[in-house]
Amino acid sequence: MARSYNFSAGPAALPLEVLQEAHEEFFDFAGTGMSVMEISHRSGVFIDIARQAEADLRAILNVPDNYKVLFLQGGASLQFSQVPMNLLRGRTRADYLHTGLWSGKAIEAARRYCAVRIAGSSAPTGFDRVPAPEEWRLDPGAAYLHYTENETVHGVQFPAAPEASVPLVCDACSSLLSKPIDVSRHGLIYAAAQKNMGPAGVTVVLVDEALLDGALPITPDVLNYAQAARADSMLNTPATFSWYLTGLTLRWILRTGGLDRIHQANQAKTGLLYRAIDASGGFYANKVLPAFRSINNVPFFLADTALESVFLRQAESAGLMGLKGHSSAGGIRASLYNAVDLRAAAALADFMADFQRVRG
Ligand SMILES: *Cc1c(COP(=O)(O)O)cnc(C)c1O
């Protein structure tokens, strides 16, 4: 079997072991004579899968007992609306940090529900950093402060969670489970599974139960966190197969050493690429200030932009897939999520050096 080196930004690479496990029990799950995707979400078999996934996620992230763990649908993009719908709790204002494309989308969506204040922005410098906390203008009357832990398109990551007197809301879509995070410092954390946790179709929400029960009256039942929590994320039919595969991926994370091991691996993988870029004498460039460089996504540009399409074509021929930058940013982007191993990063670094030798 030939497996490509997969640098896709999402849906992204899954651990081969997880795919093999799912393959093995695809037609007959646990002696039921049925595939996981053919059984009721109300069956004991599936409820066990759901319970185990929650228990494993709680163990991996040290989720405090007073937090609800929800497995929802609609992707991280739906959270851009679901967060203000549920967390305004009678307030009319929310603070947002603007650090790249995804926080920009969260801001635009929230404007429908409340007065959004931009508490800090790196737009003036082209999203090359997290603005310095001394420059933030935080509103003590805000319902919450929202930040995007890792900007997947711009490759900008928070070196530490922000300090705030109001509940902290984190879009951790591309970084949850890629390194340790202190859940207890947050009011709510959300992430879609298809970056570091599993396939598309499941969105994980961790929420402090003290923030529930203040949803806007217009909130549909299926978008109400409190109701979802009371129904164990099964108000309606969940994405059972995605949930199951996410569960297998969580088991894999636990089995292979948890978040400390994964964090080190992600630093090593991206470190290889940043070194390759910085050693290229300007042939390749990453625009992010070193303190804010992402350990999940490495965007870079060729000084000669006309060479980018050649680079991408030759990379694909060499089995290096999914490297095209986001349509809004252009250039190249290597996403090195949990299931991408060091060999893949090394293969890409070698390819970059070879390409520069021939074309530089
Ligand atoms: C991918 C991503 C999203 C959007 O996720 P969808 O599941 O496609 O809605 C939002 N925020 C960040 C940081 C992302 O990386």
The ligand as an SDF file (V2000), in Angstrom:
LIG
                    3D

 15 15  0  0  0  0  0  0  0  0999 V2000
  -11.0110   24.9100    9.8380 C   0  0  0  0  0  0  0  0  0  0  0  0
  -11.2620   26.0300   10.7830 C   0  0  0  0  0  0  0  0  0  0  0  0
  -12.5450   26.5630   10.9850 C   0  0  0  0  0  0  0  0  0  0  0  0
  -13.7410   26.1090   10.1770 C   0  0  0  0  0  0  0  0  0  0  0  0
  -14.0570   24.7950   10.4220 O   0  0  0  0  0  0  0  0  0  0  0  0
  -15.3010   24.1300    9.6670 P   0  0  0  0  0  0  0  0  0  0  0  0
  -15.4480   22.8310   10.3910 O   0  0  0  0  0  0  0  0  0  0  0  0
  -14.9370   23.9730    8.2290 O   0  0  0  0  0  0  0  0  0  0  0  0
  -16.4700   25.0160    9.8350 O   0  0  0  0  0  0  0  0  0  0  0  0
  -12.7000   27.5540   11.9310 C   0  0  0  0  0  0  0  0  0  0  0  0
  -11.6680   28.0130   12.6420 N   0  0  0  0  0  0  0  0  0  0  0  0
  -10.4160   27.5440   12.4680 C   0  0  0  0  0  0  0  0  0  0  0  0
   -9.3020   28.0850   13.2890 C   0  0  0  0  0  0  0  0  0  0  0  0
  -10.1790   26.5390   11.5230 C   0  0  0  0  0  0  0  0  0  0  0  0
   -8.9440   26.0560   11.3530 O   0  0  0  0  0  0  0  0  0  0  0  0
  1  2  1  0
  2  3  1  0
  2 14  2  0
  3  4  1  0
  3 10  2  0
  4  5  1  0
  5  6  1  0
  6  7  2  0
  6  8  1  0
  6  9  1  0
 10 11  1  0
 11 12  2  0
 12 13  1  0
 12 14  1  0
 14 15  1  0
M  END
$$$$
